[in-house]
Amino acid sequence: MGNSTGSTVDDLQAVELHLWYKKFMTECPSGQLTLHEFKQFFGLRGLDLEANAYIEQMFRTFDMNKDGYIDFMEYVAALSLVMRGKMEHKLRWYFKLYDVDGNGCIDRHELLNIIKAIRAINGNENHETSAEDFTNRVFDRIDINGDGELSLEEFVAGARSDEDFMEVMIKSLDLTHIVLNCTKSNNDRKGKQEVCTKAALAMSLHNNG
């Protein structure tokens, strides 16, 4: 993986690493997650077309060395970035995740598919606006030069200035349930439940802060 993930991984507490490693190796004894195992790992089944495409794109983004698998270091690096990374780094990562065709820009269709996928994955919540209307509102607001595409700079600046859009991005990769799964799998070990609960609470506060 190289040194690019080293400093990120070092930020994690040893107890969290231990719990995440147990979870990872329980779900994936080979130490390498395939796409199918990745969906099982996150408890994602029966997804519609947009949601499935989004999860596949998430898998490719997690797979930093592009070998078709996610190993433990890639898994931890992604968790650490989402949970503890600086907002600037998070937004750049989200941009890469949303830029499905990898051309360095996000068009309206890509953003719409992401919004639809996030809503599908998070359940049938009541929304005041349709995915199309929400996408158009956000896109028109942050596409500063009006060229029909969002550059990285427009995306980052727009996300910082649009609370609704920022909330969608936070929901697009909410990993709290992974920490909670640690709790469920370690109920027989006193103390670890408190660690997982505190980690989940800290993650929630970080995401909402």
C-alpha positions in Angstrom: 0.0 0.0 0.0 3.0 2.3 0.4 3.3 5.3 2.8 0.2 7.1 1.7 -2.0 5.2 4.2 0.5 4.9 7.0 -0.2 8.2 8.8 -3.9 7.6 8.5 -3.7 4.1 10.0 -1.4 5.3 12.8 -4.2 7.6 14.0 -6.4 4.6 15.0 -6.4 3.4 18.6 -5.1 -0.1 19.0 -8.3 -1.5 20.5 -10.3 -0.3 17.5 -7.8 -1.9 15.1 -8.2 -5.1 17.1 -12.0 -5.1 16.8 -12.0 -4.1 13.2 -9.4 -6.8 12.4 -11.5 -9.5 14.1 -14.6 -8.3 12.2 -12.7 -8.2 8.9 -11.1 -11.7 9.3 -14.4 -13.2 10.5 -16.2 -12.0 7.4 -13.2 -12.6 5.1 -10.8 -15.3 6.4 -8.7 -15.0 3.2 -7.8 -11.4 4.1 -9.0 -10.1 0.8 -12.6 -9.0 0.2 -14.2 -9.6 -3.2 -17.0 -7.4 -4.4 -19.6 -10.0 -3.4 -18.0 -10.3 0.1 -17.9 -6.5 0.3 -21.6 -6.3 -0.2 -22.2 -9.0 2.5 -19.7 -7.2 4.8 -21.8 -4.0 4.7 -25.1 -5.9 4.9 -26.1 -4.7 1.4 -28.5 -7.1 -0.4 -31.3 -6.7 -2.8 -30.1 -3.3 -4.2 -31.7 -1.6 -7.1 -29.6 -0.7 -10.2 -28.4 2.7 -9.1 -27.5 1.5 -5.6 -25.7 -1.6 -6.9 -23.6 0.6 -9.3 -22.8 2.9 -6.4 -21.6 0.1 -4.2 -19.4 -1.2 -7.0 -17.9 2.2 -7.4 -17.3 2.4 -3.7 -15.5 -1.0 -3.9 -13.3 0.3 -6.7 -12.5 3.5 -4.6 -11.6 1.4 -1.5 -9.4 -0.9 -3.7 -6.5 1.6 -3.8 -4.1 -0.6 -5.6 -6.7 -1.8 -8.2 -6.0 -5.5 -7.8 -9.7 -6.4 -7.5 -9.7 -7.0 -3.8 -9.9 -5.0 -0.6 -7.3 -6.0 1.9 -7.2 -5.1 5.6 -5.0 -2.0 5.2 -7.2 -0.6 2.4 -10.2 -1.3 4.6 -8.7 0.5 7.6 -7.4 3.4 5.6 -10.9 4.0 4.2 -12.5 3.7 7.7 -10.0 6.1 9.2 -10.4 8.7 6.5 -14.2 8.7 6.7 -14.2 8.7 10.5 -11.3 10.9 11.4 -10.0 12.5 8.2 -9.9 16.3 7.7 -12.9 17.6 5.8 -10.8 18.7 2.9 -9.5 15.1 2.5 -13.0 13.7 2.9 -14.4 15.9 0.2 -11.7 15.0 -2.2 -12.4 11.3 -1.5 -16.1 11.8 -2.0 -15.4 13.5 -5.3 -13.4 10.5 -6.5 -16.2 8.2 -5.4 -18.8 10.2 -7.3 -16.8 10.7 -10.4 -17.8 7.3 -11.8 -16.2 7.6 -15.3 -13.0 9.0 -13.8 -12.8 12.0 -16.1 -12.1 14.5 -13.4 -15.6 16.0 -13.4 -19.1 15.1 -12.1 -22.0 15.6 -14.4 -25.6 16.0 -13.5 -26.4 12.4 -14.4 -23.6 11.0 -12.2 -24.8 13.1 -9.3 -28.4 12.1 -9.8 -27.5 8.4 -9.8 -25.5 8.9 -6.6 -28.5 10.7 -4.9 -30.8 7.9 -6.0 -28.4 5.2 -4.7 -27.9 6.9 -1.3 -31.7 7.1 -0.8 -32.1 3.5 -1.7 -29.4 2.3 0.6 -30.6 4.4 3.5 -34.2 3.0 3.2 -37.4 4.6 2.0 -37.3 7.8 4.0 -39.7 10.6 3.4 -38.1 13.3 1.3 -39.6 16.7 0.6 -38.2 16.7 -2.9 -37.6 14.1 -5.5 -34.1 12.9 -6.3 -34.3 14.8 -9.6 -35.4 18.1 -8.0 -32.8 17.8 -5.3 -30.0 17.1 -7.8 -31.0 20.0 -10.0 -31.1 22.4 -7.1 -27.7 21.4 -5.8 -26.1 21.2 -9.2 -27.4 24.6 -10.3 -26.2 26.1 -7.0 -22.7 24.8 -7.1 -21.9 24.7 -10.8 -20.4 28.1 -10.7 -19.3 28.5 -14.3 -22.4 26.8 -15.6 -20.7 24.3 -17.9 -22.8 21.4 -16.8 -20.0 19.7 -14.9 -18.6 20.0 -11.4 -14.9 20.3 -11.1 -13.1 19.3 -7.9 -12.9 22.9 -6.8 -16.6 23.5 -7.4 -17.5 20.3 -5.6 -15.5 21.1 -2.5 -16.6 24.7 -2.3 -20.2 23.8 -3.0 -20.3 21.0 -0.4 -18.9 23.4 2.2 -21.6 26.0 1.5 -24.6 23.7 1.0 -25.7 22.0 4.3 -28.2 19.7 2.5 -25.6 18.4 0.1 -23.1 17.9 2.9 -25.7 15.8 4.8 -26.2 13.6 1.8 -22.5 13.0 1.5 -22.2 12.0 5.1 -25.0 9.5 4.6 -23.4 8.2 1.5 -20.8 6.4 3.5 -22.0 6.1 7.1 -19.9 3.3 8.6 -21.4 3.5 12.2 -23.0 0.1 11.8 -19.7 -1.6 11.3 -18.6 -0.4 14.7 -21.9 -1.5 16.1 -21.5 -4.9 14.6 -18.3 -5.2 16.6 -20.4 -4.8 19.7 -22.8 -7.6 18.6 -20.0 -10.0 17.9 -18.3 -9.4 21.2 -21.1 -9.4 23.7 -19.4 -12.2 25.6 -16.4 -10.0 26.3 -17.0 -7.3 28.9 -15.5 -4.0 28.1 -15.4 -4.3 24.3 -19.1 -3.4 24.1 -18.3 -0.1 25.8 -15.4 0.5 23.3 -17.6 -0.1 20.3 -20.4 2.1 21.7 -18.0 4.9 22.4 -16.5 4.6 19.0 -19.9 4.7 17.4 -20.9 7.8 19.4 -17.6 9.5 18.6 -18.2 8.8 14.9 -21.7 10.2 15.1 -20.5 13.3 16.9 -17.7 13.8 14.3 -20.1 13.4 11.4 -22.6 15.9 12.9 -20.0 18.3 14.1 
